[in-house]
Amino acid sequence: MFYFYFFRCKDGSLYTGCTNYPPQRELRHNSGKGAQWTKQHGGGTIVYTETYQTLAEARKREIQIKKWSRIKKENLIKGIKPLTGTPNLRHLV
């Protein structure tokens, strides 16, 4: 299984990524060993995930969502108007 996720940094910014194990990825972001973005924005928490069978599917979703506005991303996190046909949405906030 692979996951697309939103990571909310301590400054409120959102980072999008993919991983095969969200808890470990969150630890890496918070230890400063994750992405440069999360290191610069102070760590934080994974607030949303979607599950996919392959890394390619998760990356495709990540690319799609990176083009979205901040409001649309926040609505997805809150569960407002989730996209139909999106498998295994998991809201963590």
Secondary structure, DSSP 8 states (H G I E B T S, - for coil): -EEEEEEEETTS-EEEEEES-HHHHHHHHHTT-S-HHHHHTT-EEEEEEEEESSHHHHHHHHHHHHTS-HHHHHHHHHTSS--TT--SEEE--
